[in-house]
């Protein structure tokens, strides 16, 4: 392939993999407990470059439906289309999203159907109502359990009384289970025996890592690794998030919005590794200590945001958010999310390039 190629599977109603941010995605279509098939999504991608309009973030396009038995043949057909038609002369144009836009959706679908020897069926209805990981103990359906632990910024560390790294080391050595990193920078303990749950809880509590009630903003915020480890970073992200997020929390509380879900994502450069272009509040590093502020994504990750202010430092970002939260609290419609509010009121452009179609169940 010309470049990296990301593939995900999502099971509505939870969009915990950011389905529309990836080259290839499958939406599981179920009837009760039976998996019928998948809707196929192609052409998502977050990477862009400052000052280069030929590069852009894009949400994936839903092309159609396939029976479950056709999953691998369809995936192979999409991959080989990118292999044969992807741009190999310009690295910045080498992702599937640019191939899809260059060929056109209809032509791409025709080529795909030709390789499959049959046409995809029309996409089936589905809807996402949640985003991010499910925390706390969850039944796995086979008599075992899984537990997802919040890891802020994806950095597992021992810090003061919160000794997460030591806790996980002890759990991994004592119990028969597996560890899985989630797409949201968290860590899941999976295949846990029911008889081990209490002992695992005790280990976590003994290391100051007992699951705690976090605000929706802190629970779901993402940041890329950025400085000092990423050579592409122009500004801080992961190291800044633990200091910045509480200040945003305080602003929300000041306006009576402490329990509201607001998606916050920070990256140190425009390549989009923390998927900031799908956030209600996206901060993109522009220079040391300065960020572009993007607004207008939605709560479930189906819409791109848009540039609101450019090259702001932290005090300026907080001042802007203070005013915006005040307006949201005073002027929003019932149940209206922050991103939807910024779109409806014209704070950012109401249109979104390459919008993902929202499909409601029939």
LOTOR-972934 format. One line per 4 residues: number of its first residue (from 1); their letters; for each residue x, y, z of C-alpha. Coordinates in steps of 0.001 Angstrom, whole numbers, plus 500000, padded with zeros to 6 digits. Layout:
BEGIN
NUM> A> X Y Z ~ ... $
//
This chain:
BEGIN
1> XXXX> 500000 500000 500000 ~ 501159 503588 499414 ~ 500802 504453 503129 ~ 499350 503234 506414 $
5> XXXX> 495810 501876 506369 ~ 493534 501901 509421 ~ 490605 499524 509887 ~ 487912 499465 512591 $
9> XXXX> 484641 497734 513458 ~ 481916 499519 515424 ~ 478824 498041 517063 ~ 476013 500598 517482 $
13> XXXX> 474913 502322 519599 ~ 478517 502919 520842 ~ 481012 504542 518491 ~ 484019 503693 520651 $
17> XXXX> 486461 503402 517729 ~ 485674 506729 515994 ~ 484365 504844 512995 ~ 484464 507770 510560 $
21> XXXX> 488116 508664 511209 ~ 489617 505640 509450 ~ 490365 504312 505978 ~ 488112 501286 506291 $
25> XXXX> 485266 500774 508741 ~ 482503 498262 509280 ~ 479279 498949 511193 ~ 477884 495754 512696 $
29> XXXX> 474207 495294 511797 ~ 472485 493008 514272 ~ 469014 491657 514870 ~ 468795 490835 518549 $
33> XXXX> 471943 488840 519321 ~ 472425 487745 515707 ~ 475036 489437 513511 ~ 473507 489868 510058 $
37> XXXX> 476238 491798 508296 ~ 478004 495136 508081 ~ 477694 498550 506521 ~ 480902 499461 504713 $
41> XXXX> 482561 502845 505351 ~ 485641 504045 503456 ~ 487811 507121 503144 ~ 488108 508530 506643 $
45> XXXX> 491313 510165 507817 ~ 492432 512972 510113 ~ 495835 514038 508820 ~ 496345 517482 507309 $
49> XXXX> 499077 520134 507112 ~ 498979 523795 508130 ~ 498694 526048 505086 ~ 498184 523222 502575 $
53> XXXX> 494524 523163 501475 ~ 495123 520092 499316 ~ 495365 518155 502595 ~ 492316 517892 504825 $
57> XXXX> 490538 515744 507397 ~ 487673 513657 506079 ~ 484965 511481 507584 ~ 484382 508103 505988 $
61> XXXX> 481631 507609 503416 ~ 479042 504856 503892 ~ 479006 502838 500645 ~ 476575 500002 501334 $
65> XXXX> 475782 496781 503168 ~ 477362 493336 502959 ~ 476444 490001 504570 ~ 478717 488891 507399 $
69> XXXX> 480191 486128 505217 ~ 481547 488755 502804 ~ 483586 490689 505371 ~ 487048 489535 504290 $
73> XXXX> 486410 489587 500506 ~ 485082 493150 500727 ~ 487974 494265 502931 ~ 490449 492741 500477 $
77> XXXX> 488748 494458 497538 ~ 488998 497872 499227 ~ 492647 497295 500151 ~ 493593 496232 496628 $
81> XXXX> 491764 499227 495152 ~ 493939 501477 497279 ~ 496993 499439 496313 ~ 496269 499877 492616 $
85> XXXX> 494905 503441 492571 ~ 496557 505151 495546 ~ 498981 508016 494874 ~ 502569 506761 495109 $
89> XXXX> 504216 509995 493949 ~ 503074 512367 496716 ~ 503154 511049 500270 ~ 500675 513686 501468 $
93> XXXX> 498108 512449 498940 ~ 498679 508741 499514 ~ 495800 507951 501894 ~ 492556 506299 500785 $
97> XXXX> 490523 509468 501447 ~ 492321 511237 498596 ~ 491957 508217 496306 ~ 488212 508191 496964 $
101> XXXX> 487847 511913 496271 ~ 490042 511742 493171 ~ 488124 508821 491660 ~ 484726 509946 492916 $
105> XXXX> 482461 507902 495161 ~ 480354 506468 492326 ~ 483374 505340 490308 ~ 485075 503897 493394 $
109> XXXX> 481923 501924 494215 ~ 481683 500672 490623 ~ 485300 499471 490753 ~ 484634 497801 494098 $
113> XXXX> 481537 496008 492815 ~ 483488 494878 489755 ~ 486141 493278 491948 ~ 483519 491627 494114 $
117> XXXX> 481577 490302 491144 ~ 478351 491632 492662 ~ 476978 494928 493938 ~ 476877 495943 497564 $
121> XXXX> 473368 496190 498953 ~ 471987 499557 500136 ~ 473242 500504 503598 ~ 471064 499326 506485 $
125> XXXX> 469753 501783 509119 ~ 471823 502304 512259 ~ 472438 505032 514823 ~ 475133 505917 517334 $
129> XXXX> 474119 507433 520659 ~ 477346 506981 522659 ~ 481040 507549 522168 ~ 484120 506566 524117 $
133> XXXX> 484708 503570 526342 ~ 482362 501863 528786 ~ 483964 502058 532230 ~ 483482 499799 535229 $
137> XXXX> 482914 496046 535250 ~ 481118 494739 532159 ~ 479960 491164 531432 ~ 481725 489617 528445 $
141> XXXX> 478828 487298 527622 ~ 480795 484098 528194 ~ 480795 484065 531986 ~ 483867 486277 532243 $
145> XXXX> 484186 490039 532734 ~ 486141 493031 531501 ~ 487093 496264 533212 ~ 488210 499446 531469 $
149> XXXX> 490407 501837 533430 ~ 490796 505507 532568 ~ 494380 506399 531582 ~ 494525 510161 531080 $
153> XXXX> 496457 511039 527956 ~ 497388 507377 527574 ~ 500262 507764 530051 ~ 500404 504925 532587 $
157> XXXX> 502521 506103 535503 ~ 503104 506092 539245 ~ 502501 509608 540576 ~ 502196 510191 544304 $
161> XXXX> 499466 508042 545824 ~ 498125 507116 542375 ~ 500386 504196 541410 ~ 498703 502912 538269 $
165> XXXX> 501795 501327 536733 ~ 502559 499310 539867 ~ 498919 498248 540167 ~ 498830 496947 536602 $
169> XXXX> 502136 495143 537066 ~ 500739 493287 540087 ~ 497446 492490 538353 ~ 499208 491167 535243 $
173> XXXX> 501463 488914 537304 ~ 498792 487580 539692 ~ 495719 486982 537566 ~ 494862 484950 534478 $
177> XXXX> 493640 487710 532180 ~ 494634 489791 529182 ~ 495297 493508 528755 ~ 493968 495496 525833 $
181> XXXX> 494665 499123 524885 ~ 491520 500880 523676 ~ 491303 503395 520802 ~ 490620 506039 523463 $
185> XXXX> 493970 505703 525268 ~ 492516 503604 528083 ~ 493353 500105 529281 ~ 490974 497156 529557 $
189> XXXX> 491426 494039 531661 ~ 489651 491311 529700 ~ 488778 487630 530195 ~ 488567 488167 533966 $
193> XXXX> 487096 485381 536086 ~ 484170 486398 538260 ~ 486015 485049 541306 ~ 488940 487449 540661 $
197> XXXX> 486957 490669 540465 ~ 487015 491502 544185 ~ 490765 490843 544443 ~ 491462 493060 541419 $
201> XXXX> 489353 495827 542944 ~ 491411 495500 546129 ~ 494698 495834 544218 ~ 493457 498936 542428 $
205> XXXX> 492207 500507 545648 ~ 495442 499681 547460 ~ 497397 501554 544804 ~ 495111 504588 544796 $
209> XXXX> 493560 503577 541482 ~ 490009 502731 542463 ~ 487620 503824 539687 ~ 486568 507370 540432 $
213> XXXX> 483745 509572 539285 ~ 485165 511820 536577 ~ 483394 514594 534748 ~ 482330 513666 531207 $
217> XXXX> 484966 516062 529876 ~ 487854 514469 531822 ~ 486590 510942 531189 ~ 486668 511227 527394 $
221> XXXX> 489350 513862 526646 ~ 492192 512755 524364 ~ 495667 514112 523660 ~ 498436 512895 521387 $
225> XXXX> 501913 512238 522796 ~ 503363 515455 521256 ~ 506433 516950 522964 ~ 509013 515737 523840 $
229> XXXX> 508639 512389 522062 ~ 507114 513276 518688 ~ 509401 515048 516186 ~ 506370 516501 514364 $
233> XXXX> 504936 518234 517433 ~ 504757 522022 517446 ~ 503181 522324 520909 ~ 502391 520333 524051 $
237> XXXX> 499411 517974 524237 ~ 499669 514919 526523 ~ 501703 516732 529205 ~ 499394 519766 529038 $
241> XXXX> 496058 517929 529238 ~ 496165 517152 533013 ~ 496630 520862 533778 ~ 494346 522284 531098 $
245> XXXX> 491311 519995 531454 ~ 490578 520977 535106 ~ 490534 524637 534055 ~ 487943 523860 531392 $
249> XXXX> 485994 521854 533991 ~ 485980 524888 536270 ~ 484547 527058 533486 ~ 481791 524537 532812 $
253> XXXX> 480928 524422 536519 ~ 480903 528218 536685 ~ 478134 528250 534075 ~ 476143 525378 535593 $
257> XXXX> 477349 522886 532982 ~ 479520 520592 535110 ~ 477605 517434 534185 ~ 477455 518145 530461 $
261> XXXX> 479392 516000 528020 ~ 481818 518083 525935 ~ 484380 516370 523730 ~ 487899 517850 524125 $
265> XXXX> 490864 516684 522060 ~ 494356 518154 521778 ~ 497167 517482 519326 ~ 500604 519026 519071 $
269> XXXX> 500433 519268 515276 ~ 497804 519042 512501 ~ 498369 515352 511744 ~ 495405 514541 513969 $
273> XXXX> 496565 511501 515954 ~ 494067 512191 518780 ~ 491326 512698 516159 ~ 490767 516363 517130 $
277> XXXX> 488792 517201 513990 ~ 485880 515128 515310 ~ 485788 516903 518689 ~ 483357 519513 519932 $
281> XXXX> 486480 521388 521086 ~ 489630 520653 519110 ~ 492997 522251 519849 ~ 495686 521889 517169 $
285> XXXX> 499259 522906 517969 ~ 500518 525788 515823 ~ 503651 526847 517751 ~ 504996 526395 521299 $
289> XXXX> 502141 527352 523622 ~ 499772 528291 520774 ~ 496859 526393 519279 ~ 494161 526695 516665 $
293> XXXX> 490737 526415 518307 ~ 488206 524342 516358 ~ 484531 523998 517265 ~ 481430 522260 515990 $
297> XXXX> 481986 518514 516055 ~ 479164 516435 517493 ~ 478924 514169 520520 ~ 479089 510869 518649 $
301> XXXX> 481838 511640 516132 ~ 479880 511937 512890 ~ 480766 515522 511935 ~ 483972 517461 511391 $
305> XXXX> 484559 520648 513348 ~ 485763 523948 511865 ~ 488327 526631 512671 ~ 487033 529251 515133 $
309> XXXX> 490168 531111 516263 ~ 493802 530794 515224 ~ 497052 530683 517196 ~ 495728 531279 520726 $
313> XXXX> 497669 530837 523956 ~ 496074 529202 527008 ~ 494645 532382 528617 ~ 493061 533362 525299 $
317> XXXX> 491615 529862 524817 ~ 490081 529906 528292 ~ 488677 533403 527735 ~ 487024 532278 524500 $
321> XXXX> 485592 529141 526128 ~ 484310 531176 529074 ~ 482247 533358 526741 ~ 481107 530406 524637 $
325> XXXX> 479995 528351 527642 ~ 478079 531365 528937 ~ 476191 531652 525663 ~ 475582 527904 525510 $
329> XXXX> 474114 527888 529024 ~ 471832 530835 528253 ~ 470789 530175 524648 ~ 470845 526449 523993 $
333> XXXX> 467856 524354 523081 ~ 466816 521551 525407 ~ 469417 518771 525301 ~ 471514 520584 522698 $
337> XXXX> 475182 519630 522753 ~ 477939 522219 522672 ~ 479039 521334 519151 ~ 475479 521446 517842 $
341> XXXX> 474988 524828 519537 ~ 478051 526344 517870 ~ 476788 525169 514475 ~ 473194 526303 514928 $
345> XXXX> 474133 529777 516124 ~ 476661 530346 513348 ~ 479685 530550 515641 ~ 481328 528262 513109 $
349> XXXX> 480289 527440 509568 ~ 477130 525354 509622 ~ 478309 523191 506749 ~ 480876 520454 507202 $
353> XXXX> 483046 519139 504363 ~ 482503 515422 503786 ~ 479800 515052 506490 ~ 479043 511546 507669 $
357> XXXX> 475416 510591 507020 ~ 473427 510026 510180 ~ 471250 506968 509719 ~ 468363 506457 512097 $
361> XX> 466825 503025 512647 ~ 463695 502406 510607 $
//
